[in-house]
Amino acid sequence: MFEPVLLKNINTPDSHRIEVYLKNGGYQALPSALKMQTDALIQMIKDSGLRGRGGAGFSTGLKWSFITKDPTIPKYLCCNADEGEPGTFKDRAIIEKDPHELIEGMAVACYAIGAKAGYIYIRGEFACGAKRLEQAISEAYKKGYLGKNILNTNFNCDLYVHKGAGAYICGEETALIESIEGKRGQPRIKPPFPAQVGLFAKPTVINNVETLACIPHIINKGPKWFASIGPEKSPGPKIFGVSGHVKRPGLYELPMGTSLREVIFTHAGGIRDGRKFKAAIPGGVSAPMLTEKDLDTSMDFDSMAAKGTMLGSAGVIVMDDTTCMVKVAMRTMGFFRHESCGKCTPCREGTDWTYKVLRRIEHSQGKEGDVELLESLCGNIFGRTFCPLGDGAVMALRGALKNFRDEFEYHVKNKRCAV
């Protein structure tokens, strides 16, 4: 049985306190990292094979290596703790239950890239998490793990908690930067990329909570240990957040590459109430859904991509045979329509249009040609938007149309649900 790494302490009483973190081996990675050359530290993260846990799956060490080595240029680290993707709740557990795991990872990352300041951008609704982080940061300062001359070295590092206002778009890295700077949360054009022109127009690394929480464990146990877990190209432990029509919804930390079938039927207990499995969204609502034929697919970045979907945030939403896919598509597009920042026309107008078409189909007012209209709208949105929000909306809708087109056509023809 796989022993949890990232979530090993979350059921320990007072796990958010620094004394408990220290008792369980915390803050051993930071002094080890401070004895290393920064190039060697970045290479260690590259060798581990760690890929970003926020959705894109980009090499963490490679991202760090893009930052200039010029000591005269200020650099910043931003932790993306927005976690606004429906069906996703993994980062929240780390923030609320083991915040020092994140803080130690951020301190190491700041040292590696030469940053003296890091910002945790947390979703505004996570009031408990923000409070826990502020308390944990205060504890770390008192113990000498943050601040000036950390552990009697010349390394200085300050961390700040920045609360967002609940905008999904601020999970996009450049919109996150805009929000921290006090501007409206809308994405920037790229290039330039944040590694060159980021927060306050300085080189910036943006990493996800789960990504940064992996760092202390890689330092303590070595890159070979991390690389030995799961597939060669997508190694390490992974937190899967399972919700929907399962017997045991919750968080499950498993090796990357665990099959979708094992996640749902072994760990989450299978489908509740004796119903049949119909589909699962594997990585938050923007990931195209998978069906029964895909249950044995490995839950890793490359295997998911080969199936035409994505691991994303690994928020697994399970649906049984009572689920109406037209309603699922309508609710999904309603979310993206509401969360579109409005900066670009294809996303602003396209998500609204698709939602209205889906709503009339769901409400028994569908017209002949509506399914084809939805497909046409998808083609006019995908690849034409300022940021990935529009693409994510289209991928979700296309996945539903691809796998359950007959349900959409039945709705239009019979003016009622097929299930």
Residue, then its C-alpha position, 0 to 999 in steps of 0.5 A: m500500500f502506498e504511504p502518503v507523502l504530502l498528506k501524511n500529517i493532515n489527520t494529526p491533531d494541530s497539524h497546522r502548528i509549527e511544533v507538530y511540523l517539526k516533530n514530524g521532520g519538518y524544516q529539515a529540507l531548508p537547511s540542506a538546501l541552503k548548503m547547496q549551490t542554487d544551480a545544483l538545487i535546480q538540477m535536483i528538481k529537474d532530475s526528480g521529474l517534478r511537473g507542475r501540479g496546477g494543471a499544465g504539467f510543465s517541468t518545475g526545475l526547467k521553469w526555475s532555470f528560466i529566471t535570470k541569475d543577475p543578483t542586481i535584478p529583484k525576483y519573485l515567487c508566486c504561489n497559486a492557491d486560488e484553486g477555483e476549478p470546480g471539483t478541485f479541493k486538494d490544495r485547500a487540504i495542504i493549506e489548512k492542515d499542513p501549511h508549513e509544508l508549503i512554506e518550507g517549499m516556498a522558502v527553498a524555491c525562493y533560495a533556488i531562484g534568488a527571490k527575496a519575497g514570495y506571495i501566496y495568492i489565495r482564493g478569497e473564499f478560503a478564509c480559514g486557509a488564509k488565517r492558517l497561512e498567516q499564523a504559520i508564516s508568523e510561526a516560521y518568522k519566530k523560529g528563524y525560517l523566514g526573515k533576515n539571515i535565515l539559519n545564520t546564512n545571508f539568505n533573506c526571505d519574506l512571505y505574504v498572503h494575498k487574498g483574491a476576490g473569488a475570480y476564477i480567471c485569477g487562477e491564470e498566472t498573468a491574471l493572478i499577477e495583475s490582481i496582486e498588483g492591485k489591477r483588474g484580474q485579467p490575463r496579460i498577452k504573452p510573450p513576454f512570459p512571467a519568467q522575464v516580466g512578471l510581478f512588478a515587471k520583474p522575473t517571476v516564478i508561479n507554482n501551484v500549492e501541491t507543486l511547492a509542497c513536493i519540494p521539501h520531500i525531494i530535498n529530504k529523500g532525493p530526486k531518485w526516490f521521487a522519480s521512482i514513483g509512478p511513470e518515468k515522464s510523470p513521476g511522484p505522488k499525486i493527490f486526487g480529489v474525488s467527488g460526485h456519485v461515489k461511496r467515499p468522496g474525498l482526497y486520495e494520495l496515490p502514485m502518479g499513473t494510478s488508473l482511473r478505475e482504481v481511483i474510483f472503484t478501489h479507493a473511492g468505493g465505486i458507484r453509490d446506490g448500486r448504480k452504473f458508472k457513466a462518465a468521469i471528468p478527470g481533472g476539473v470541469s475544463a477536462p473533457m470527460l472519459t467513459e467506461k471504455d477509458l477506465d483503465t487509463s493511467m492518471d498521468f499527464d501524457s496518458m490523459a493527453a493521449k485520450g484527448t483530455m487532461l489530468g489538470s487539477a486531478g479533480v475527478i468528478v464521477m457521474d452515474d447512469t442517472t446523469c443528464m449530459v445536456k444538463v452537465a454541459m449547460r451547468t459547465m458552460g454556465f460556470f465559464r460564462h459567469e467567470s469569463c473576464g470579458k477581455c476577448t470577444p470569442c470567450r465573452e460572447g461565445t460562452d454566453w451563446t453556447y450556454k443559451v443554446l444548451r439552456r433551450i435544449e435542456h428546457s425542451q425548446g431545442k431546434e433542429g441544427d442546435v447540436e451542429l450550432l454548438e459544434s460550430l461555436c466551439g470551433n469559433i472559440f477554441g484557439r482564438t481566446f486571450c487565455p485558456l479559459g475559453d479553450g477549457a470551456v470548449m474542451a469540456l463541451r466538445g467532450a460531452l458532444k463527442n461521447f454523448r451526442d445521441e443524448f443531445e440529439y434526443h433532447v432536441k427531437n423529443k423535448r425531454c431527457a433521455v435518462 
